[in-house]
């Protein structure tokens, strides 16, 4: 069942209030900027002892220029202009390998535990942190989307893994946000999956899930 978000009806809790529907006021401990090797500037915000990028990373080959193993464009020509506009707004999409390799100097891909630290700062209950393949932490998810927290969720969608004879592998733009962690789960000697996070305009909470490593998602790096 799809649960429509009612975040727009809520206000940040400022001062004393007995309204149980109000969110606590959450502000980053500090903010600043970093500039990557391409000269792109990013804002960062601090929660706990971690500094997080406050926008989706944008380095490396743009995903709309990437090709498959046969040298064929992943993107249909008719989609190119629209996707370029999305790229400007929502940043790049990376496979797991690309996400690890493209972090700017002094920054890295967050681990699953780093994500849990952020979720704890956003008041996610401890018994929810370890849940997998589930939407957890309704309040934490709502806070992550609040402008005042500074994290600035950007719904960049995904490039799904697999072969698509029809349609496009790029989907859920302006609807869902997916983010890599550097942590993996070993399924077998030959199969590993990455642990990801997702936020959505139509689901509450934050999804902690797993993904094929060749899918492409957004990246938020943290300072080493």
C-alpha angles and dihedrals in degrees: 000000000000112000113207112227115247093188091118090065093055128085131204111263106252116178122338120339138159094205106119091197094065120099122233115254108257122185129173115257090231141351136205144144137260130194121213128213091272092057094252113145122218131188117228130199129202124227117173106325096331131092112211130194108248095210136040116278116253109187129117130036110340109250092235089064096051123111135206126247090277092055093253122140113257091212127067113236090239090061098048102094093045092049092049088057090050090049091055091050103036106026131231130323121226139192114231092263092048092047092055094043099047102054112127120249111286093018133087144184110276119248124232087258091053089055089050090053090054091047090051090053086054091055100257109165115252093235090059098049096082098045112122130207089010139106104245137178106030093192093044090052092050092048092049088059095046114108091223094064090063096222092112105203110221114196100223097159121209146275100232119220123245136054120303117199090180134023126010132298089220109094148150095038112168089010110066134025120208125189132188126229120198091237121104137191117221108224095175141332089287104027128071130165130200125235111236141178126223136188126190142194090225103039127061122225132025121291117226104195146143132251144186107264093235095063114100124233141163122277133221111184126202129213116262 
